[in-house]
Amino acid sequence: MDSSLRLRAITLNLFLGLLITLATLDPTFCTGVSEVHCIQRPVAHFECNEPQTLHCKRFHHILFPRLSLVDVTVHYLWAVDGNCCQWVGVVCNNVTGHVQELHLQSVPPPWLELFSIQAQYEAEIQAYARSMFGGMINPSLLDLKHLTYLDLSYNNFGCIAPIPEFLGSMKSLRYLNPFGAGFLGLIPPQFGNLSNLYYLNLGGFGYNFLSVMNLQWLSSLHSLQQLDLSGVDHSEVPDLQHVTNKVTSLSDLCLSNCNISFIPATPSVNSSSLTTLDLSFNNFGNTLIPFWVFGHQNLVSLNLSANGFQGPIPIHLRNMTSLRHLDLSHNDFNSSIPNWLYNFSHLEFLNLRMNQLQGTINWLYNYMPLLALAFT
């Protein structure tokens, strides 16, 4: 078994800790609460004293209904009888006490994404697995009416559960990040209801098993600036151009490793705001870079690596002079390095390795403030 498969097997076996089952609210506490926030003063017993108040113990039950599953990590700081606005990962409004942000991400070892694993790292992996949240996300999360920021990244929600559709009802959200959290199945189109989102990360590094049938729901996200769908299966998506043509506010778009096999050659582009585009590791059926890419002339970062592109480096790239980061590696370009690259006066990173290119590269240093160059 090679290292990447072994990593996935070991990690998936470790992803058994169900650490944050967002379960049914405890019936011993008051019901019908429409606004959830943390009490800012101590209380002598666990009950709701006001119609719009949720005590920290009930909030604790929203997030940790099974305390026996919670490992002794940062979660021990979430004292049942404490002020939940002071809990690690919880951010409240200073005036109202409403819970506004939940930072529930786990922090993986920095080498995890490199798919390199050795025996001496197993203890770190196990510690990481124990620190994860997991289980089924319960609709009780909807009680957090003022939540604008939700980070669930690098956790384990079972690898058997879809992303809950009810997340599409949390219309106050502006930031949503379940990157690499182990979800399975179709991305719910209900996400199109989150019209206030500026950041949406549904990607993963091999542990999200998500797919999408169409991207029409993105049309409603008029404030969206950063979208990461890396690792999401796009093989059934009929028109990828819809993303940038309809979501004109986008600045960053990542579609790496999405099983994209074709982008139409038509250069119709309706977005001038896109500055970062990552289409790497898709192995397009096109042998040439699609014209659609060249329409985004304000790009600062462009990653087209590992796509099987052939022939000379396309001349249409010469108009994209704002580029600072250009990655064309692991393709089949087979010409000499074009002279027009000298126009890229802002280029800081250039990766041309693993192609069939010929010629000299010494002259590049005379024209570009390159900080990194790969050419082998």
Phi, psi and omega in degrees: 000128182285173189296322182293318179292321180296320179299314181297319181296314181295315183295318180295327176293327180282338183283054179251351182283109179268092195259353180216060179292107182281086195261183183300139182296146181296121183290349180284352179254165188297152183244170178076016180288126182259345180226124185255127172206171182267138176293136182265001180230153179290150176231156186274338181213164188268088173205159182276126181265344180224151183300329185258019185245134174243121181289157183300329180295321178290321176298322177299323179290331175299319187263326184227072180290338180239088184296336181293341180271353184271120179288160179281081177234218180297339185292341179294343179285349181273076182291134183299323184259020181260184177273109187293344175289347178257002178290146175298128178093354180249128179238127181245160171290131185294337183264308186271338185080002178296140176287119183251331183222139172235113178258086186254018181289145167270158181250108182284159171303143187297341183267359187299320183288349181277358180052041177235125185221138177224165187301324184291348180267355188297324178296320178294320179297317180295321177296320177298315180298322180291334181278351184286151165273155180197183180097200182261135178278126185266145179300350177301342176300337179295343178294343179276077189294337185254014182289123179249344188223121180223113180245112179245017191291156177056042176240190181226100177258037163101337186059013178230353186251139175284164172296128183299132179295332184294342175300334177289354177263355181273074192289349177279347183298135172244340181226123179223121185221093170258035182304131174058034184261008172082022179282161186225144171102198184283143171290124184292132178295348177299343176298341176295347177280348185273067189290347180269356183298134167249344182223126178220119181235104179251014185280188180185171179244042177109000181242002164261131182243062187255156175217167180217139181267324175206168183241023181298328182296340179293339183300335183274352184268074188288345180258359187293126180248325183234124182227122177240114176241027183299135180082356178275130183290115179253018187296338180260002182281122185283332188214096180290336181297341179302329184300306184275335180287330183259331180255079189284353179275351185298134172248326181235128179225121178243117178234040181286140175055049184252009180060036176276125182252346185201138169234129181305149184285343183301134184270026183292118181224133182239021184231126175250000185270344186291123180244340180230126179223123179238112178242023187292157173057048177244340180052062180303148171289336175295138173271348179243152176298128181300141179301333180306326181294319187290344178288344181267077189278357176262010181298137174258328180228128180224121179240111180240024185290154173056053179234359178074021178293146186233173176082198178286157172298123190296138182293339181295340178293339186294341179275354183264063190281359176275354185298133171249337183228119180226120181238111178243019187290163175057043172238197180236034175296135191227024179253187171279165178291125185291146181292335184290353178297342180294340178289345182277071188288345181258000187294127180246337180225125179224122180238111180241011187291160179060044169236190178246034185285155180232167174104184184262156178240001185300323184293341182299325184292342180282343188241343187232143175277055186297130173260338180211134180218128177235124182208094178222000000 
